[in-house]
Amino acid sequence: MVEYIPIFKLLIVLLVGIMILFFGLYVYLAVYSKQVRQKKSKEEVNLIEDRDNTKKEEKKIVPYGRFQGELDRKSIFEFMEFDEIVDDMIVRKNGTQYIMVLQCNGVNYDLMSEQEKISVEEGFVQFLNTLRFPVQLYIQSRTLNLKDIIDDYKSRVDSLASEIDKVDIKIAQANARNNKALVEKLEFEKRRKINVLEYGIDITDYVEKLSSNKNVLQQRTYVIVSYYSAEIGGNIDRYSKEEIYNMCFSELYTRCQNIASSLGTSEITSKILDSEELSELLYIAYNRDESEILNLNKIMNAQYDALYSTSKDVLQKKQEKLDQEINIAAIDIATDSILRADKLKQIEDIQKMQDKVLRNDKIKERALDLLDSYEEQLNPRVFELAKEEVNKHKALENNEEKEEKEDTEKETIKKASTTVRKKIVRRKKTEE
C-alpha cells in the first residue's frame, strides 16, 4: 500500500501540470487572436478611409454615370432622357429623334365568339404584316380618375332635367291647341326621359360610392412610334429647326394613322396623344408614387404654374344674369300667350255657337213656313205633330250646344290652372 502512494502523487502532479499548460496556451491564443483582430480592423478602417479618399478624388475629377458633381437642372433633364414636348411629339437626343404615342383601347377577347376571335387574330396579323417601321409597346397601370366620369354623369343628368322641362312646355302648348295625338306622343317622350334620368342618377350614386371605397386601377396600352431626323435624307443643315419639326410631324402623323387603321381591323380603337396627355404619361412614368397624390390634371386645373388667377369678368357676369332674366321673361310671355290664345279660342267657339243658333233659328223658321204652305194638303193632326217635331229638334240642339259650351269652358279653366301652376313651380326653381 505504501508503494502506491508516491505513484498516485506523481499522477496528480502531472495532471495539474497539464491543466496549467492548457490554461496558459488558451490565454496565449486569446490574447494573440485579439491582437490579430485589432490589427485587421485597423487595416480595414484604413482601407475604407483610403477608398473614401479615392472616391472623393475621383468625384472631383472623373464623372460617374452621366453626372458630374452636384445634380443641377441640366443633369435632371439628362436623366429624363428627352428634351421637350412640342406639337404632340416627344423630342429626344438633341432634336435627332421624334416620338409620337398612340393610346389603344382593348377589346374583351374572352367574351367573343369563335368567329369574332378569329377575325381579331387575322386583323392583328394583318397589322403586323403592314408594319414597315419599328414600333414599341408600352403598358402603364394607373389609378382611374373617377371624378371626371362623375362630373360628366352629373352634367348629363342636369341636361336631361332641362329637356324634361322643355317637354312640359310643349305639352302645355299642345293641350292649349287641343292636339291629343301630340300630347300622347309628348307624354311618352317625357316618361322615357324620366326613366333615363332616374337611371343616370342611380349610376352616378353607384360610381361615387365605388370611388369612395377603393381605388380602381386601369391598364393602358400605348404604341410608341419613332422617327429620326436622319431619315429625311440629304443635308439636314439646310433645313431650319421648324422645318425639321414639320417634316417629322407629318411623317409621324402618317405612320400613326396607318397603325390606327390597321388596328381598326382588329376592332381596336386608338388615338394620338396630345402634348398635355404626353406630359401626363411621362409624369406618371417618372413619379409612380406621387402621381396618385399630386395628380397632373388637378395641378393643371388649379393653375399652380400661373402667375395669377382670375375670376369671371364683370361684364360676363352681367351677361349671364341678363340671360337668366331673359329666360324667365320668355317663360312668362309664353305662358301668357297660351292663356290669351285660350281666351281667343273660347271667344271664337262662342261666336261659332251663336252663328249656329242663328242658323238653326232660320232653319226652324223655314221649316215652319214650309209646313204652313202644306197645311191645306195635310191632315190637321199630321200638321200639328210635324210642328211639334220641329220645336223638339230645336230644343235638343240647344241642349247639346249648351253642354258643349260648358265642357269647353271647364277644359279651358283646367288648362289655364295647370299652366299657371307650372309657371309658379318654374319660377321657384329659377329663384333657387
C-alpha positions in Angstrom: 0.0 0.0 0.0 2.9 2.3 0.8 4.3 1.7 -2.7 1.2 3.1 -4.4 1.2 6.4 -2.6 4.2 8.1 -4.4 2.8 6.9 -7.8 -0.6 8.5 -7.0 1.1 11.8 -6.0 3.1 11.7 -9.2 0.0 11.3 -11.3 -1.7 14.2 -9.5 1.3 16.5 -10.2 1.3 15.5 -13.8 -2.4 16.3 -14.2 -2.1 19.6 -12.5 0.9 20.5 -14.8 -1.0 19.5 -17.9 -4.0 21.7 -16.8 -1.7 24.7 -16.2 -0.2 24.2 -19.6 -3.5 24.1 -21.4 -4.7 27.2 -19.5 -1.5 29.1 -20.4 -2.0 28.0 -24.1 -5.6 29.2 -24.0 -4.6 32.6 -22.6 -1.9 33.0 -25.2 -4.3 32.1 -28.1 -6.9 34.5 -26.8 -4.5 37.4 -26.5 -3.0 36.6 -29.8 -6.4 36.4 -31.7 -7.5 39.7 -30.0 -4.3 41.4 -31.3 -4.9 39.9 -34.8 -8.5 41.2 -34.8 -7.5 44.6 -33.7 -4.8 44.8 -36.3 -7.2 43.5 -39.0 -9.9 46.1 -38.0 -7.3 48.9 -38.2 -6.3 47.7 -41.6 -10.0 47.7 -42.8 -10.6 51.2 -41.4 -7.5 52.4 -43.2 -8.6 50.7 -46.3 -12.1 52.2 -46.1 -10.6 55.7 -45.5 -8.3 55.3 -48.4 -11.2 54.1 -50.6 -13.3 57.1 -49.5 -10.5 59.5 -50.2 -10.0 57.9 -53.6 -13.8 58.3 -54.3 -13.7 61.9 -53.3 -10.7 62.5 -55.6 -12.5 60.6 -58.4 -15.7 62.6 -57.8 -13.8 65.8 -58.3 -12.1 64.6 -61.4 -13.9 61.6 -63.0 -17.7 61.8 -63.7 -19.9 58.9 -62.5 -22.6 57.9 -65.0 -23.6 61.0 -67.0 -23.4 63.3 -64.0 -20.5 65.3 -62.6 -20.6 66.9 -59.2 -23.9 68.1 -57.8 -27.1 67.5 -59.7 -28.4 70.6 -61.4 -31.4 71.3 -63.8 -29.4 70.2 -66.8 -28.5 66.9 -65.2 -32.1 66.2 -64.3 -33.2 66.7 -67.9 -30.4 64.4 -69.0 -31.8 61.8 -66.6 -35.3 62.1 -68.1 -33.8 61.3 -71.5 -36.0 63.7 -73.5 -35.5 67.3 -74.5 -39.0 68.7 -74.7 -42.6 68.0 -75.8 -43.8 70.0 -78.8 -46.6 69.6 -81.4 -47.8 66.3 -79.8 -44.3 64.9 -80.1 -41.5 63.9 -77.6 -38.2 65.3 -78.8 -35.0 63.3 -77.8 -31.3 63.3 -78.4 -30.9 67.0 -79.2 -33.6 67.0 -81.8 -32.5 63.9 -83.7 -35.3 61.6 -82.6 -39.1 62.4 -82.5 -41.7 60.2 -80.9 -45.5 60.1 -81.2 -47.7 57.9 -79.0 -50.9 56.1 -79.8 -53.3 55.1 -76.9 -55.2 51.9 -77.7 -58.4 50.7 -76.3 -58.5 47.0 -76.0 -61.3 44.5 -76.8 -62.8 41.9 -74.4 -61.4 38.9 -76.2 -62.7 36.3 -73.7 -66.4 37.3 -74.3 -66.1 37.0 -78.1 -67.4 34.1 -80.1 -65.0 31.9 -82.0 -65.7 33.7 -85.3 -65.0 37.0 -83.7 -61.8 35.8 -82.1 -60.6 34.5 -85.5 -61.4 37.9 -87.0 -59.5 39.8 -84.3 -56.4 37.5 -84.7 -56.4 37.9 -88.5 -56.7 41.6 -88.1 -53.7 41.7 -85.8 -51.7 39.5 -88.2 -52.6 42.0 -90.9 -51.4 44.8 -88.7 -48.0 43.1 -88.1 -47.6 42.5 -91.9 -48.3 46.1 -92.7 -45.5 47.4 -90.4 -42.7 49.0 -92.3 -41.0 50.7 -89.4 -40.1 49.8 -85.8 -42.7 50.3 -83.0 -42.7 49.7 -79.2 -45.5 48.6 -76.9 -45.8 50.2 -73.5 -48.2 49.3 -70.8 -48.9 51.6 -67.9 -51.1 50.9 -64.9 -52.7 53.9 -63.2 -55.4 54.8 -60.7 -58.6 55.5 -62.6 -59.8 59.1 -62.0 -63.5 58.7 -61.4 -64.0 62.4 -60.7 -64.2 63.3 -64.4 -66.6 60.5 -65.0 -68.9 61.5 -62.2 -68.8 65.2 -63.3 -69.7 64.0 -66.9 -72.6 62.0 -65.5 -73.9 64.9 -63.4 -73.8 67.3 -66.4 -75.8 64.8 -68.5 -78.3 64.4 -65.7 -78.7 68.2 -65.5 -79.2 68.4 -69.3 -81.9 65.7 -69.1 -83.8 67.6 -66.4 -83.8 70.7 -68.5 -85.0 68.7 -71.5 -87.9 67.4 -69.4 -88.8 71.0 -68.5 -88.9 71.8 -72.3 -91.2 68.8 -72.9 -93.5 70.1 -70.2 -93.8 73.4 -72.0 -94.6 71.6 -75.3 -97.2 69.5 -73.6 -98.9 72.7 -72.2 -98.9 74.2 -75.7 -100.3 71.0 -77.3 -103.1 71.0 -74.6 -103.9 74.6 -75.4 -104.3 73.6 -79.1 -106.3 70.6 -78.1 -104.0 68.3 -80.1 -104.5 65.0 -78.3 -102.2 63.0 -80.6 -99.3 65.3 -80.0 -100.0 65.3 -76.2 -99.8 61.5 -76.1 -96.6 61.5 -78.1 -95.0 64.1 -75.8 -96.2 62.3 -72.7 -94.5 59.1 -73.9 -91.3 61.1 -74.6 -91.5 62.6 -71.1 -91.8 59.2 -69.4 -88.9 57.9 -71.4 -86.7 60.8 -70.4 -87.7 60.4 -66.8 -86.7 56.7 -66.8 -83.3 57.7 -68.3 -82.9 60.4 -65.7 -83.6 58.0 -62.8 -81.1 55.5 -64.3 -78.5 58.2 -64.7 -78.9 59.3 -61.0 -78.5 55.7 -59.9 -75.3 55.2 -62.0 -73.9 58.5 -60.6 -74.5 57.4 -57.0 -73.0 54.0 -57.6 -69.8 55.4 -59.2 -69.5 57.8 -56.3 -69.7 55.0 -53.7 -67.3 52.9 -55.8 -64.7 55.7 -55.8 -65.0 56.4 -52.1 -64.5 52.8 -51.0 -61.4 51.7 -53.1 -59.0 52.7 -55.8 -59.8 51.4 -59.3 -56.8 50.5 -61.4 -56.8 50.8 -65.1 -54.2 49.3 -67.5 -53.5 51.3 -70.6 -51.6 50.2 -73.7 -49.6 52.5 -75.9 -47.9 52.1 -79.2 -44.6 54.2 -79.4 -43.7 55.3 -82.9 -40.3 56.9 -83.5 -38.8 58.9 -86.4 -35.2 60.1 -86.7 -34.2 63.3 -88.5 -31.5 61.4 -90.3 -34.3 59.5 -92.2 -35.2 62.8 -94.0 -32.1 62.3 -96.2 -29.8 64.8 -97.8 -28.1 67.6 -96.0 -30.2 68.3 -92.9 -28.3 71.5 -92.1 -30.0 73.3 -94.9 -33.4 73.0 -93.1 -34.3 75.1 -90.2 -35.4 73.7 -86.8 -39.1 74.5 -87.5 -39.0 72.8 -90.9 -37.5 69.7 -89.4 -40.3 69.7 -86.8 -42.9 70.0 -89.6 -41.4 67.2 -91.7 -41.1 64.9 -88.7 -44.6 65.7 -87.5 -46.0 64.9 -91.0 -44.2 61.6 -91.2 -45.1 60.5 -87.7 -48.7 61.5 -88.1 -48.9 59.4 -91.3 -47.4 56.4 -89.6 -49.8 56.7 -86.6 -52.8 57.0 -88.9 -51.7 53.8 -90.8 -51.3 52.0 -87.5 -54.7 53.2 -86.3 -56.4 52.0 -89.5 -54.6 48.6 -89.3 -55.6 48.1 -85.7 -59.1 49.0 -86.6 -59.4 45.7 -88.4 -59.0 44.0 -85.0 -61.8 46.2 -83.6 -59.1 48.2 -81.6 -59.7 51.9 -81.5 -56.8 54.2 -80.9 -56.0 57.9 -80.7 -52.9 60.1 -80.9 -51.9 61.7 -77.5 -51.7 65.4 -77.5 -48.9 67.4 -75.7 -50.8 67.5 -72.3 -51.5 63.8 -72.4 -47.9 63.1 -73.2 -46.8 65.2 -70.2 -49.2 63.2 -68.0 -47.8 59.9 -69.4 -44.2 60.8 -68.6 -45.2 62.3 -65.3 -46.7 59.1 -64.1 -43.8 57.0 -65.6 -41.2 59.1 -63.5 -43.4 59.6 -60.4 -45.4 56.5 -59.8 -45.8 57.1 -56.0 -46.5 60.8 -56.2 -48.8 60.6 -59.2 -51.8 59.5 -57.1 -51.3 62.3 -54.6 -50.3 65.1 -56.9 -52.5 64.4 -60.0 -51.3 66.3 -63.1 -54.8 67.2 -64.2 -55.6 68.7 -60.8 -52.4 70.7 -60.9 -53.2 72.0 -64.4 -56.8 72.8 -63.4 -55.6 74.6 -60.3 -53.2 76.7 -62.3 -50.3 76.2 -60.0 -47.9 77.3 -62.8 -49.8 80.5 -63.4 -48.5 83.9 -62.1 -52.0 84.9 -61.1 -55.6 83.6 -61.3 -58.6 85.5 -62.5 -62.4 85.1 -61.9 -65.2 85.8 -64.3 -65.2 89.2 -65.9 -67.8 91.6 -64.5 -69.3 92.0 -68.0 -69.6 88.3 -68.4 -71.4 88.0 -65.0 -73.8 90.8 -66.1 -74.5 88.9 -69.4 -75.2 85.7 -67.6 -77.6 87.4 -65.2 -79.3 89.1 -68.2 -79.6 85.8 -70.0 -81.2 84.3 -66.9 -83.7 87.2 -66.7 -84.4 86.8 -70.4 -85.2 83.1 -69.9 -87.6 83.9 -67.1 -89.3 86.7 -69.1 -89.6 84.3 -72.1 -91.3 81.7 -70.0 -93.7 84.4 -68.7 -94.5 85.6 -72.2 -95.0 82.1 -73.5 -97.4 81.3 -70.6 -99.4 84.5 -71.0 -99.7 83.9 -74.8 -101.1 80.5 -74.1 -103.7 81.9 -71.7 -104.6 84.6 -74.2 -104.8 82.1 -77.0 -107.2 80.0 -74.9 -109.4 83.0 -74.3 -109.4 83.9 -78.0 -110.3 80.3 -78.9 -113.1 80.4 -76.3 -114.5 83.6 -77.9 -114.3 82.0 -81.3 -116.2 79.0 -80.1 -118.9 81.2 -78.6 -119.2 83.1 -81.8 -119.5 79.8 -83.8 -122.2 78.6 -81.4 -124.1 81.9 -81.8 -123.8 81.6 -85.5 -125.0 78.1 -85.3 -128.0 79.1 -83.1 -129.0 81.9 -85.6 -128.7 79.4 -88.4 -130.8 76.9 -86.6 -133.4 79.6 -85.9 -133.5 80.4 -89.6 -133.8 76.7 -90.5 -136.7 76.3 -88.0 -138.5 79.3 -89.4 -138.0 78.0 -92.9 -139.3 74.6 -91.9 -142.4 76.2 -90.2 -143.1 78.2 -93.4 -142.9 75.1 -95.5 -145.3 73.3 -93.1 -147.7 76.3 -93.3 -147.6 76.2 -97.1 -148.7 72.5 -97.0 -151.3 73.0 -94.2 -154.3 72.6 -96.5 -152.9 69.4 -98.1 -152.1 67.7 -94.8 -154.2 66.1 -92.2 -154.7 68.6 -89.2 -153.3 66.0 -86.8 -150.2 65.4 -89.0 -149.7 69.1 -89.4 -149.8 69.6 -85.6 -147.4 66.7 -84.9 -145.0 68.0 -87.6 -144.8 71.4 -85.9 -144.1 69.7 -82.5 -141.2 67.7 -84.1 -139.7 70.9 -85.4 -139.8 72.5 -82.0 -138.4 69.4 -80.3 -135.5 69.3 -82.7 -134.6 72.9 -81.9 -134.7 72.1 -78.1 -132.4 69.1 -78.4 -129.9 71.2 -80.5 -129.9 74.0 -77.9 -129.2 71.5 -75.0 -126.3 69.9 -76.9 -124.8 73.3 -77.7 -125.2 74.3 -74.0 -123.5 71.1 -72.8 -120.7 71.5 -75.4 -120.2 75.1 -74.2 -119.9 74.1 -70.6 -117.4 71.3 -71.4 -115.3 73.8 -73.4 -115.3 76.3 -70.5 -114.3 73.6 -68.0 -111.4 72.3 -70.1 -110.2 75.9 -70.7 -110.3 76.6 -66.9 -108.4 73.4 -66.2 -105.7 74.1 -68.8 -105.3 77.6 -67.5 -104.9 76.5 -63.9 -102.4 73.8 -64.9 -100.3 76.3 -66.9 -100.3 78.8 -64.1 -99.3 76.2 -61.6 -96.3 75.0 -63.8 -95.3 78.7 -64.2 -95.2 79.2 -60.4 -93.1 76.0 -60.0 -90.7 77.0 -62.7 -90.2 80.4 -61.1 -89.4 78.8 -57.8 -86.8 76.6 -59.4 -85.2 79.5 -61.1 -85.1 81.6 -57.9 -83.5 78.7 -56.1 
